[in-house]
Structures are given as C-alpha cells and as structure tokens.
C-alpha cells in the first residue's frame, strides 16, 4: 500500500492552523491584558493569522516528511484499514508532534515580534479612569447644589 502524504499534510495543515490560531490568539490576548498594553489590533491580527498559516503548513509538511520512513515501514506491515489509520498516526506521531512544537515556538516568538511592531503610541480615545473621575466630580457638584438649595430655603419663619 503506497503512502500519499498529501492528504495527511492537508488535514494536519488545517488542524494545526486552527489550533495555532485559537490557542495563540488566546495566549496573546491574555498577554496583552496582563501587560495592559495598547496594540493596533487589526495589524497584529492580520500578521498573526498569516504567521499561524505558515506555521501550520510548515509543521504539517515537515512533520509528515520527517515521519515518512517510519510511516512507510508501518504501512508495509498493515493488513486492514484500522491498521493503516493507526500506522499513519501512531508511527509518525513523534515527528508530527515534534514539528507542531517547533511551529508553536516559532509562532510564539513571531507573535512577540508582531506585538512589538503593533504597539500603539497614541493616546486612547476612551479612558476608563477619567470616566470615574468625571462621575465623582458630578456627584460632588450635585451635593454642593443640594447644600446651597437647602441653605436658601431655610427662612426665619419656618
């Protein structure tokens, strides 16, 4: 039975891309929140998505290529479809997963570089601290007005 790595590479490319994109996106979102940094989200998102695609394809391609010999040996011994499926994933697991980990490392380092490139130096147009300060000022002004109104309504006769 001949081994065609194209279908496995395509499946792994789609799977690794989604895993990289979702888990990496969550990682960098949490990192941005914890660092309390402002970044240009559109620039970072586009660059990160492209990098996740390249890392997903690279991990799938090199993982199947490095595990090609081990997979071929297991396929020669396979007699039914269940053994074929197990030989594809079982025998090539270390090379495929190793390529995934290398891709995850490249994605993390690349994401850090893209975050540095995407930092925003402009002031934010919405600041939450100022809103709280304005609310306190409005409350203090309202209390002062109440005191003034109360003082004006007090008369000598009532």
C-alpha positions in Angstrom: 0.0 0.0 0.0 1.5 3.3 -1.1 1.6 6.3 1.3 0.4 9.6 -0.1 1.4 12.3 2.4 -0.7 15.0 0.6 -4.0 14.1 2.2 -2.4 13.8 5.7 -0.5 17.0 5.1 -3.7 18.8 4.1 -5.6 17.5 7.1 -2.8 18.4 9.5 -2.3 21.9 7.9 -6.0 22.7 8.5 -5.9 21.2 12.0 -2.6 22.9 13.1 -3.7 26.2 11.7 -6.9 26.2 13.7 -5.1 25.1 16.9 -2.3 27.7 16.4 -4.8 30.4 15.6 -7.2 29.8 18.5 -4.7 28.9 21.3 -2.1 31.5 20.1 -4.8 34.2 19.9 -6.0 33.4 23.4 -2.4 33.5 24.7 -1.6 36.8 23.1 -5.0 38.3 24.2 -4.2 37.4 27.8 -0.7 38.7 27.5 -2.0 42.0 26.2 -4.5 42.3 29.0 -1.9 41.4 31.7 0.7 43.8 30.3 -2.0 46.4 30.0 -0.5 47.4 26.7 -2.2 49.0 23.7 -1.7 47.5 20.4 -3.1 48.0 16.9 -5.4 45.1 16.9 -6.0 44.9 13.1 -2.3 44.9 12.2 -1.5 42.3 14.9 -4.4 40.1 13.9 -3.6 40.1 10.2 0.1 39.4 10.8 -0.6 36.7 13.4 -3.1 34.9 11.1 -0.6 34.8 8.3 2.1 33.6 10.6 -0.3 30.9 12.0 -1.0 29.7 8.5 2.7 29.5 7.6 3.5 27.7 10.9 0.6 25.3 10.4 1.7 24.4 6.9 5.3 24.1 7.9 4.5 21.9 10.8 2.3 19.7 8.7 4.7 19.5 5.8 7.9 18.8 7.7 6.1 16.6 10.3 4.9 14.2 7.5 8.2 14.4 5.6 10.3 13.6 8.7 8.0 10.7 9.7 7.7 9.4 6.1 10.1 6.5 6.6 8.6 5.3 9.8 5.1 5.6 8.4 6.1 3.6 5.3 7.5 0.8 7.4 4.3 0.6 9.4 2.2 0.7 6.3 4.0 -2.3 4.9 3.0 -4.3 7.9 -0.6 -3.1 7.9 -3.2 -5.5 6.7 -6.6 -3.8 7.2 -7.9 -0.2 7.2 -7.7 0.1 11.0 -4.0 -0.8 11.0 -3.5 1.7 8.2 -5.0 4.5 10.2 -3.1 3.6 13.3 0.2 3.4 11.3 -0.4 6.9 9.9 -0.9 8.5 13.3 0.9 6.1 15.6 4.2 5.6 13.8 4.6 9.2 12.7 3.4 10.7 16.0 6.8 11.8 17.3 7.8 13.6 14.1 4.4 15.2 13.6 4.1 16.4 17.2 7.7 17.5 17.2 7.1 19.6 14.2 4.0 21.0 15.9 6.1 22.1 18.9 8.7 23.7 16.7 5.9 25.6 14.9 4.4 26.6 18.2 7.7 28.0 19.3 8.1 30.0 16.1 4.6 31.3 16.4 5.2 32.5 19.9 8.4 34.3 19.0 6.9 35.7 15.9 3.8 36.8 17.8 6.1 38.7 20.3 7.8 40.4 17.4 4.4 41.3 15.9 3.2 42.7 19.2 6.3 44.9 19.4 5.7 46.1 15.9 2.0 46.7 16.6 2.3 48.8 19.7 0.3 52.0 19.7 1.9 55.1 20.9 -1.2 57.3 20.5 -3.4 58.2 23.4 -6.6 56.1 23.7 -9.8 57.8 22.8 -11.6 56.2 25.7 -10.1 56.2 29.2 -11.9 54.4 32.0 -10.1 56.3 34.7 -11.4 59.7 33.5 -14.9 58.5 33.4 -14.7 57.5 37.1 -13.2 60.9 37.9 -15.9 62.7 36.0 -18.6 60.8 37.8 -17.1 61.7 41.2 -16.9 65.4 40.2 -20.6 65.4 39.0 -21.6 63.7 42.3 -19.7 66.3 44.3 -21.2 69.2 42.3 -24.7 67.8 42.9 -24.1 67.6 46.6 -22.9 71.2 46.7 -26.0 72.3 44.8 -28.2 70.4 47.3 -26.5 72.2 50.2 -26.9 75.6 48.5 -30.6 74.9 47.8 -31.2 73.7 51.4 -29.5 76.9 52.8 -31.6 79.2 50.5 -34.9 77.5 51.6 -34.3 78.0 55.3 -36.1 81.0 56.5 -36.5 82.7 59.8 -40.2 82.0 60.0 -40.4 78.3 59.0 
